[in-house]
C-alpha cells in the first residue's frame, strides 16, 4: 500500500502573498505579529475584518504538489484576484477572478478560469466559467452503490499477509476500474434581486458541456513510460458494462450537452466567502439537451441545497452543515453525467464526481453512481491560532467532519446480460438505498477571508467504499 502524501511546496508564497495595487487601512490594534484566539489582546475575526479595510486589487497565488491514490503525483497552481472597489466593503468584493492549472503523472489535468462580477451590469451578479478537464484513468465502479461489488484484489498485484507481500493470483489490471473521460465546459449565469433586504434572488444561466468518454487508451497512457510503469491492455469494467448492455452504444463515447438553468436562492450569511454565521439555500432546475446520437438523453434535473453556519464560541468554534440532492425528473441522463453534482456557479466545483476530495470525502471517486442522490455533511471548524504576514490575517483551523451520500434514484439492472459475472461484480441482495458514510479531519490555512488551502484526511466506514486508510486530499477554496 503506497501512502498518500500532500506537500505544500508553495507554502512560503502563500504566507507572503503579493498584493497588487492594494490599499489598506489598518487600525492600531492590528499591528501585532501574532494573536492567539481567546486572548485578551487578540482580535476576533470580526474585529480583524474591521481593522483591515481592503480597497482596490488584492491577489494570492499558491503552487502545490500532492500525491493522491486516484490521480497520482500532481503539480498544481491556483490563484485568486479580488477587486474590492474604491470603497471599504471588505470582506465582500466587487469582482473576483479564479484560475487553476494542474496535471498529474496519471494524465489527469484541470485548466479553469472562473469570473464573478457585480460591476459589469449594475444591480446584477454575473458569473462566467470555462474549464477543460482531462483524465486518462477516470474512475468507474459500476451502478447503484453497494449493488456494484468493489474487489480491490483485481487491481492490486500483491496482497498483504501479516506484513508479508505475496503475488496476487486474482490480479487483472490496475486500470480495471478505469476509463477515459475528458470534459470541456463553459457557462454563464446571472443573478438578480427579488428581495435584497431578505436576501432572496433569482438565477438564470446557460452553458454547454462536451464529454469525450471511452475505454482506457493504453497506447497513449503508456507512451514515454518505463516498462514497469506501463499498463497491460486488458478488459475493464467499462468494457463489461458495454457488453452487458448497461452502457448503451449511443452514450459510450460522450458528446455535446447544451443546457439552460433557472432557480431561486436565499442568502442570509454574514459574508459570501468563509461565512461564520447564517444560512444559504437554493432550488434550481437544469434542462439539458443531448445532441446527435445522444438525442434520447435529453433531460431535466432538479437540485436543492441548504447550508447553515452556527457560531458556537466567539468566532473560534463554528458548526457548519449542509444537505442537498439531485434528482432526474424527466428524460434520461448518460452515465458519465450522473456522478457530478450540479451547482449554481461556485469557485469550487463538483464536476470531478462524488468521493475523493468532494462529498463524501475519502470515498473512491465515482464509487456511487445513480440517476439521483442525496448528500449531507457536518463539519466543526476550530480556529487554532492566527497570525499576520505583511498585515494579512492568517487563520489555521482544524475541521473534523462526517459526510454522507445515498442513492435516491437507482439504475434498473433487471434484464441486463450479467449472469456470467454476477458473483464477481454484483451484489443483488444489497439495497441501493444504503447510505455511504465517511469521516475525517482537515487542516485549513485561510488568508483573511479571501483564499484558503485545505489538507483533508478521510476514510469510509465501509471498506466497499475504499479499502485504504491513507486518503489525503489537498484542495483550494471552501467546501461550505
BADO-243810 format. One record per residue (C-alpha): x, z, y; residue in one letter. Coordinates in steps of 0.25 Angstrom, whole numbers. Example, Ala and Ser with C-alpha at 12.3 -4.5 7.8 and 13.67 -1.06 7.14 Angstrom:
REM residues 2
<atom <49 31 -18> 'A'>;
<atom <55 29 -4> 'S'>;
This chain:
REM residues 480
<atom <0 0 0> 'X'>;
<atom <6 -4 13> 'X'>;
<atom <4 6 24> 'X'>;
<atom <-3 0 37> 'X'>;
<atom <5 2 50> 'X'>;
<atom <2 1 64> 'X'>;
<atom <13 1 74> 'X'>;
<atom <12 1 89> 'X'>;
<atom <23 -8 93> 'X'>;
<atom <18 -9 107> 'X'>;
<atom <15 6 110> 'X'>;
<atom <25 6 122> 'X'>;
<atom <18 -6 128> 'X'>;
<atom <5 1 127> 'X'>;
<atom <10 14 133> 'X'>;
<atom <15 7 144> 'X'>;
<atom <4 -3 148> 'X'>;
<atom <8 -13 158> 'X'>;
<atom <-2 -13 170> 'X'>;
<atom <-5 -26 176> 'X'>;
<atom <-10 -25 191> 'X'>;
<atom <-16 -12 189> 'X'>;
<atom <-19 -2 199> 'X'>;
<atom <-22 13 196> 'X'>;
<atom <-26 25 204> 'X'>;
<atom <-20 37 197> 'X'>;
<atom <-25 51 200> 'X'>;
<atom <-14 63 201> 'X'>;
<atom <-19 69 188> 'X'>;
<atom <-15 56 181> 'X'>;
<atom <0 57 184> 'X'>;
<atom <4 65 172> 'X'>;
<atom <10 58 160> 'X'>;
<atom <3 65 148> 'X'>;
<atom <-11 72 147> 'X'>;
<atom <-16 80 134> 'X'>;
<atom <-31 79 132> 'X'>;
<atom <-38 92 136> 'X'>;
<atom <-26 98 144> 'X'>;
<atom <-29 104 158> 'X'>;
<atom <-20 93 165> 'X'>;
<atom <-24 81 157> 'X'>;
<atom <-34 71 161> 'X'>;
<atom <-47 67 153> 'X'>;
<atom <-49 53 150> 'X'>;
<atom <-60 52 161> 'X'>;
<atom <-50 59 171> 'X'>;
<atom <-39 49 167> 'X'>;
<atom <-49 37 169> 'X'>;
<atom <-52 42 183> 'X'>;
<atom <-37 45 186> 'X'>;
<atom <-33 31 183> 'X'>;
<atom <-41 21 190> 'X'>;
<atom <-37 7 186> 'X'>;
<atom <-39 -5 194> 'X'>;
<atom <-34 -20 192> 'X'>;
<atom <-28 -24 179> 'X'>;
<atom <-23 -15 168> 'X'>;
<atom <-18 -20 155> 'X'>;
<atom <-12 -15 142> 'X'>;
<atom <-5 -23 130> 'X'>;
<atom <-1 -18 116> 'X'>;
<atom <7 -25 106> 'X'>;
<atom <5 -19 92> 'X'>;
<atom <10 -21 77> 'X'>;
<atom <1 -16 66> 'X'>;
<atom <0 -17 51> 'X'>;
<atom <-13 -18 45> 'X'>;
<atom <-17 -19 30> 'X'>;
<atom <-27 -30 33> 'X'>;
<atom <-19 -39 43> 'X'>;
<atom <-4 -35 41> 'X'>;
<atom <6 -33 52> 'X'>;
<atom <0 -37 65> 'X'>;
<atom <6 -39 79> 'X'>;
<atom <-4 -38 90> 'X'>;
<atom <-4 -37 105> 'X'>;
<atom <-17 -33 113> 'X'>;
<atom <-19 -31 127> 'X'>;
<atom <-30 -28 137> 'X'>;
<atom <-31 -31 152> 'X'>;
<atom <-41 -24 161> 'X'>;
<atom <-45 -27 175> 'X'>;
<atom <-51 -14 181> 'X'>;
<atom <-54 -21 194> 'X'>;
<atom <-52 -17 208> 'X'>;
<atom <-59 -4 208> 'X'>;
<atom <-57 8 200> 'X'>;
<atom <-67 7 188> 'X'>;
<atom <-57 11 176> 'X'>;
<atom <-59 12 165> 'X'>;
<atom <-69 1 166> 'X'>;
<atom <-64 -13 168> 'X'>;
<atom <-68 -26 175> 'X'>;
<atom <-61 -35 165> 'X'>;
<atom <-53 -34 152> 'X'>;
<atom <-45 -44 144> 'X'>;
<atom <-40 -40 130> 'X'>;
<atom <-31 -49 122> 'X'>;
<atom <-25 -47 108> 'X'>;
<atom <-16 -55 99> 'X'>;
<atom <-12 -51 85> 'X'>;
<atom <-6 -57 72> 'X'>;
<atom <-3 -51 58> 'X'>;
<atom <6 -55 47> 'X'>;
<atom <-6 -58 39> 'X'>;
<atom <-10 -69 48> 'X'>;
<atom <-21 -61 56> 'X'>;
<atom <-22 -63 71> 'X'>;
<atom <-30 -60 83> 'X'>;
<atom <-30 -66 96> 'X'>;
<atom <-40 -62 106> 'X'>;
<atom <-44 -61 121> 'X'>;
<atom <-56 -53 126> 'X'>;
<atom <-60 -53 141> 'X'>;
<atom <-70 -43 147> 'X'>;
<atom <-75 -44 161> 'X'>;
<atom <-85 -38 171> 'X'>;
<atom <-80 -47 183> 'X'>;
<atom <-82 -61 178> 'X'>;
<atom <-97 -61 180> 'X'>;
<atom <-102 -50 189> 'X'>;
<atom <-111 -40 182> 'X'>;
<atom <-108 -45 168> 'X'>;
<atom <-97 -41 158> 'X'>;
<atom <-91 -53 151> 'X'>;
<atom <-83 -53 138> 'X'>;
<atom <-74 -65 132> 'X'>;
<atom <-67 -64 119> 'X'>;
<atom <-59 -74 112> 'X'>;
<atom <-51 -72 99> 'X'>;
<atom <-45 -78 87> 'X'>;
<atom <-42 -70 74> 'X'>;
<atom <-35 -76 62> 'X'>;
<atom <-34 -69 49> 'X'>;
<atom <-27 -76 36> 'X'>;
<atom <-31 -63 28> 'X'>;
<atom <-45 -59 33> 'X'>;
<atom <-52 -49 24> 'X'>;
<atom <-63 -52 15> 'X'>;
<atom <-68 -41 5> 'X'>;
<atom <-82 -47 2> 'X'>;
<atom <-96 -43 6> 'X'>;
<atom <-104 -30 7> 'X'>;
<atom <-94 -20 7> 'X'>;
<atom <-93 -12 -5> 'X'>;
<atom <-100 -22 -13> 'X'>;
<atom <-87 -30 -12> 'X'>;
<atom <-77 -23 -20> 'X'>;
<atom <-63 -22 -14> 'X'>;
<atom <-52 -22 -24> 'X'>;
<atom <-38 -18 -18> 'X'>;
<atom <-31 -22 -31> 'X'>;
<atom <-34 -36 -29> 'X'>;
<atom <-25 -37 -16> 'X'>;
<atom <-14 -27 -20> 'X'>;
<atom <-3 -32 -29> 'X'>;
<atom <1 -17 -32> 'X'>;
<atom <-7 -5 -35> 'X'>;
<atom <-2 10 -33> 'X'>;
<atom <-2 19 -45> 'X'>;
<atom <3 33 -42> 'X'>;
<atom <12 27 -31> 'X'>;
<atom <18 16 -40> 'X'>;
<atom <15 2 -37> 'X'>;
<atom <10 -7 -48> 'X'>;
<atom <7 -22 -49> 'X'>;
<atom <-8 -24 -48> 'X'>;
<atom <-14 -34 -58> 'X'>;
<atom <-27 -35 -50> 'X'>;
<atom <-19 -41 -38> 'X'>;
<atom <-24 -55 -34> 'X'>;
<atom <-20 -57 -19> 'X'>;
<atom <-19 -48 -7> 'X'>;
<atom <-28 -58 0> 'X'>;
<atom <-39 -57 -10> 'X'>;
<atom <-48 -51 1> 'X'>;
<atom <-44 -60 12> 'X'>;
<atom <-48 -73 18> 'X'>;
<atom <-44 -81 31> 'X'>;
<atom <-52 -79 44> 'X'>;
<atom <-49 -84 58> 'X'>;
<atom <-59 -81 69> 'X'>;
<atom <-59 -87 83> 'X'>;
<atom <-70 -82 92> 'X'>;
<atom <-74 -82 107> 'X'>;
<atom <-85 -74 114> 'X'>;
<atom <-91 -71 128> 'X'>;
<atom <-101 -61 131> 'X'>;
<atom <-108 -56 144> 'X'>;
<atom <-114 -42 146> 'X'>;
<atom <-124 -39 157> 'X'>;
<atom <-131 -27 162> 'X'>;
<atom <-145 -23 158> 'X'>;
<atom <-144 -9 164> 'X'>;
<atom <-130 -6 169> 'X'>;
<atom <-133 9 172> 'X'>;
<atom <-137 12 158> 'X'>;
<atom <-127 2 152> 'X'>;
<atom <-135 -8 145> 'X'>;
<atom <-130 -22 145> 'X'>;
<atom <-134 -36 139> 'X'>;
<atom <-124 -45 131> 'X'>;
<atom <-123 -60 129> 'X'>;
<atom <-112 -67 122> 'X'>;
<atom <-107 -80 115> 'X'>;
<atom <-95 -84 107> 'X'>;
<atom <-90 -91 94> 'X'>;
<atom <-82 -87 82> 'X'>;
<atom <-75 -97 73> 'X'>;
<atom <-71 -91 59> 'X'>;
<atom <-61 -98 50> 'X'>;
<atom <-63 -92 36> 'X'>;
<atom <-57 -95 23> 'X'>;
<atom <-49 -91 11> 'X'>;
<atom <-35 -86 14> 'X'>;
<atom <-25 -97 18> 'X'>;
<atom <-14 -93 9> 'X'>;
<atom <-5 -104 13> 'X'>;
<atom <-6 -101 28> 'X'>;
<atom <-5 -86 25> 'X'>;
<atom <8 -87 16> 'X'>;
<atom <15 -97 25> 'X'>;
<atom <28 -91 30> 'X'>;
<atom <27 -78 22> 'X'>;
<atom <37 -73 11> 'X'>;
<atom <32 -76 -3> 'X'>;
<atom <30 -61 -6> 'X'>;
<atom <20 -60 6> 'X'>;
<atom <12 -73 2> 'X'>;
<atom <-2 -73 -4> 'X'>;
<atom <-6 -80 -16> 'X'>;
<atom <-17 -90 -15> 'X'>;
<atom <-27 -83 -24> 'X'>;
<atom <-42 -81 -24> 'X'>;
<atom <-48 -71 -13> 'X'>;
<atom <-61 -64 -12> 'X'>;
<atom <-65 -74 -1> 'X'>;
<atom <-64 -85 -11> 'X'>;
<atom <-72 -78 -22> 'X'>;
<atom <-83 -75 -11> 'X'>;
<atom <-84 -90 -9> 'X'>;
<atom <-84 -93 -24> 'X'>;
<atom <-95 -83 -26> 'X'>;
<atom <-104 -89 -15> 'X'>;
<atom <-103 -76 -6> 'X'>;
<atom <-95 -84 5> 'X'>;
<atom <-102 -98 7> 'X'>;
<atom <-94 -110 9> 'X'>;
<atom <-100 -112 23> 'X'>;
<atom <-95 -99 28> 'X'>;
<atom <-82 -98 21> 'X'>;
<atom <-74 -106 31> 'X'>;
<atom <-80 -100 44> 'X'>;
<atom <-84 -108 57> 'X'>;
<atom <-89 -106 71> 'X'>;
<atom <-99 -96 75> 'X'>;
<atom <-104 -96 89> 'X'>;
<atom <-113 -85 93> 'X'>;
<atom <-122 -79 104> 'X'>;
<atom <-124 -64 107> 'X'>;
<atom <-133 -55 115> 'X'>;
<atom <-135 -40 115> 'X'>;
<atom <-136 -27 123> 'X'>;
<atom <-127 -15 125> 'X'>;
<atom <-128 -1 131> 'X'>;
<atom <-115 5 136> 'X'>;
<atom <-114 20 141> 'X'>;
<atom <-99 22 138> 'X'>;
<atom <-91 28 149> 'X'>;
<atom <-81 16 148> 'X'>;
<atom <-80 3 141> 'X'>;
<atom <-67 6 135> 'X'>;
<atom <-63 18 127> 'X'>;
<atom <-76 26 131> 'X'>;
<atom <-77 41 130> 'X'>;
<atom <-92 43 130> 'X'>;
<atom <-105 35 130> 'X'>;
<atom <-111 24 121> 'X'>;
<atom <-112 9 119> 'X'>;
<atom <-122 1 111> 'X'>;
<atom <-125 -13 109> 'X'>;
<atom <-134 -23 101> 'X'>;
<atom <-132 -38 101> 'X'>;
<atom <-135 -50 93> 'X'>;
<atom <-126 -62 89> 'X'>;
<atom <-131 -75 85> 'X'>;
<atom <-120 -83 78> 'X'>;
<atom <-121 -98 74> 'X'>;
<atom <-114 -104 62> 'X'>;
<atom <-108 -118 65> 'X'>;
<atom <-107 -129 56> 'X'>;
<atom <-107 -125 41> 'X'>;
<atom <-110 -111 46> 'X'>;
<atom <-124 -114 51> 'X'>;
<atom <-130 -105 40> 'X'>;
<atom <-122 -93 46> 'X'>;
<atom <-129 -92 60> 'X'>;
<atom <-133 -78 62> 'X'>;
<atom <-138 -67 71> 'X'>;
<atom <-131 -53 71> 'X'>;
<atom <-135 -40 77> 'X'>;
<atom <-125 -30 82> 'X'>;
<atom <-127 -16 87> 'X'>;
<atom <-116 -6 91> 'X'>;
<atom <-116 9 96> 'X'>;
<atom <-104 17 101> 'X'>;
<atom <-104 31 106> 'X'>;
<atom <-93 39 112> 'X'>;
<atom <-95 54 113> 'X'>;
<atom <-85 63 121> 'X'>;
<atom <-83 76 113> 'X'>;
<atom <-72 83 121> 'X'>;
<atom <-66 80 135> 'X'>;
<atom <-63 65 132> 'X'>;
<atom <-53 70 121> 'X'>;
<atom <-63 69 109> 'X'>;
<atom <-73 57 109> 'X'>;
<atom <-82 53 98> 'X'>;
<atom <-86 38 96> 'X'>;
<atom <-95 32 86> 'X'>;
<atom <-101 18 84> 'X'>;
<atom <-111 12 76> 'X'>;
<atom <-115 -3 74> 'X'>;
<atom <-120 -14 66> 'X'>;
<atom <-120 -29 64> 'X'>;
<atom <-132 -36 57> 'X'>;
<atom <-135 -50 53> 'X'>;
<atom <-149 -52 58> 'X'>;
<atom <-151 -67 56> 'X'>;
<atom <-144 -79 49> 'X'>;
<atom <-131 -77 41> 'X'>;
<atom <-117 -74 44> 'X'>;
<atom <-104 -79 38> 'X'>;
<atom <-96 -69 30> 'X'>;
<atom <-84 -69 40> 'X'>;
<atom <-92 -65 52> 'X'>;
<atom <-98 -53 45> 'X'>;
<atom <-86 -44 46> 'X'>;
<atom <-85 -44 61> 'X'>;
<atom <-92 -34 70> 'X'>;
<atom <-98 -41 82> 'X'>;
<atom <-97 -34 95> 'X'>;
<atom <-101 -37 109> 'X'>;
<atom <-87 -41 114> 'X'>;
<atom <-77 -30 114> 'X'>;
<atom <-62 -28 115> 'X'>;
<atom <-60 -24 101> 'X'>;
<atom <-68 -34 92> 'X'>;
<atom <-72 -33 77> 'X'>;
<atom <-70 -47 73> 'X'>;
<atom <-60 -43 62> 'X'>;
<atom <-71 -37 54> 'X'>;
<atom <-74 -23 49> 'X'>;
<atom <-64 -14 44> 'X'>;
<atom <-49 -14 47> 'X'>;
<atom <-47 -9 61> 'X'>;
<atom <-62 -12 64> 'X'>;
<atom <-74 -4 59> 'X'>;
<atom <-73 2 49> 'X'>;
<atom <-58 5 51> 'X'>;
<atom <-50 6 39> 'X'>;
<atom <-59 -3 30> 'X'>;
<atom <-54 -16 25> 'X'>;
<atom <-57 -27 35> 'X'>;
<atom <-70 -34 32> 'X'>;
<atom <-72 -25 19> 'X'>;
<atom <-86 -24 23> 'X'>;
<atom <-93 -38 25> 'X'>;
<atom <-108 -39 26> 'X'>;
<atom <-118 -46 35> 'X'>;
<atom <-122 -34 43> 'X'>;
<atom <-116 -20 44> 'X'>;
<atom <-116 -7 52> 'X'>;
<atom <-104 1 56> 'X'>;
<atom <-101 15 63> 'X'>;
<atom <-89 23 67> 'X'>;
<atom <-86 37 72> 'X'>;
<atom <-73 40 80> 'X'>;
<atom <-67 52 86> 'X'>;
<atom <-58 50 98> 'X'>;
<atom <-48 61 100> 'X'>;
<atom <-39 59 112> 'X'>;
<atom <-26 66 108> 'X'>;
<atom <-17 64 121> 'X'>;
<atom <-16 55 133> 'X'>;
<atom <-4 52 142> 'X'>;
<atom <-1 42 153> 'X'>;
<atom <9 30 153> 'X'>;
<atom <10 24 166> 'X'>;
<atom <-2 31 171> 'X'>;
<atom <-11 24 159> 'X'>;
<atom <-18 35 151> 'X'>;
<atom <-15 34 136> 'X'>;
<atom <-24 41 126> 'X'>;
<atom <-21 44 112> 'X'>;
<atom <-32 47 103> 'X'>;
<atom <-35 50 88> 'X'>;
<atom <-48 44 83> 'X'>;
<atom <-54 48 69> 'X'>;
<atom <-65 39 65> 'X'>;
<atom <-75 35 54> 'X'>;
<atom <-80 20 52> 'X'>;
<atom <-91 15 44> 'X'>;
<atom <-97 1 41> 'X'>;
<atom <-109 -3 32> 'X'>;
<atom <-115 -16 28> 'X'>;
<atom <-129 -17 32> 'X'>;
<atom <-132 -32 28> 'X'>;
<atom <-124 -35 15> 'X'>;
<atom <-122 -49 9> 'X'>;
<atom <-131 -53 -2> 'X'>;
<atom <-122 -54 -14> 'X'>;
<atom <-133 -58 -24> 'X'>;
<atom <-131 -71 -31> 'X'>;
<atom <-116 -73 -28> 'X'>;
<atom <-108 -78 -39> 'X'>;
<atom <-99 -66 -40> 'X'>;
<atom <-101 -61 -54> 'X'>;
<atom <-87 -64 -59> 'X'>;
<atom <-81 -55 -49> 'X'>;
<atom <-92 -45 -47> 'X'>;
<atom <-83 -33 -53> 'X'>;
<atom <-71 -37 -45> 'X'>;
<atom <-77 -40 -31> 'X'>;
<atom <-91 -34 -30> 'X'>;
<atom <-98 -20 -32> 'X'>;
<atom <-112 -24 -34> 'X'>;
<atom <-116 -9 -36> 'X'>;
<atom <-111 -6 -22> 'X'>;
<atom <-121 -6 -10> 'X'>;
<atom <-116 -14 3> 'X'>;
<atom <-123 -3 11> 'X'>;
<atom <-111 7 9> 'X'>;
<atom <-104 12 22> 'X'>;
<atom <-89 9 23> 'X'>;
<atom <-83 21 30> 'X'>;
<atom <-69 23 35> 'X'>;
<atom <-62 34 43> 'X'>;
<atom <-49 35 50> 'X'>;
<atom <-41 39 62> 'X'>;
<atom <-36 32 74> 'X'>;
<atom <-26 34 85> 'X'>;
<atom <-28 27 98> 'X'>;
<atom <-20 25 111> 'X'>;
<atom <-28 22 123> 'X'>;
<atom <-23 16 136> 'X'>;
<atom <-32 22 146> 'X'>;
<atom <-46 16 143> 'X'>;
<atom <-41 2 143> 'X'>;
<atom <-33 0 130> 'X'>;
<atom <-32 7 116> 'X'>;
<atom <-24 5 103> 'X'>;
<atom <-28 12 90> 'X'>;
<atom <-22 15 77> 'X'>;
<atom <-32 18 67> 'X'>;
<atom <-31 22 52> 'X'>;
<atom <-43 22 44> 'X'>;
<atom <-48 21 29> 'X'>;
<atom <-61 19 22> 'X'>;
<atom <-68 30 13> 'X'>;
<atom <-69 20 2> 'X'>;
<atom <-57 12 -4> 'X'>;
<atom <-66 0 -6> 'X'>;
<atom <-65 -2 10> 'X'>;
<atom <-50 0 10> 'X'>;
<atom <-40 5 -1> 'X'>;
<atom <-29 8 9> 'X'>;
<atom <-27 20 18> 'X'>;
<atom <-17 14 27> 'X'>;
<atom <-26 7 37> 'X'>;
<atom <-20 8 51> 'X'>;
<atom <-26 -1 62> 'X'>;
<atom <-21 -4 76> 'X'>;
<atom <-31 -9 86> 'X'>;
<atom <-33 -11 100> 'X'>;
<atom <-45 -7 108> 'X'>;
<atom <-57 3 106> 'X'>;
<atom <-66 2 94> 'X'>;
<atom <-76 11 101> 'X'>;
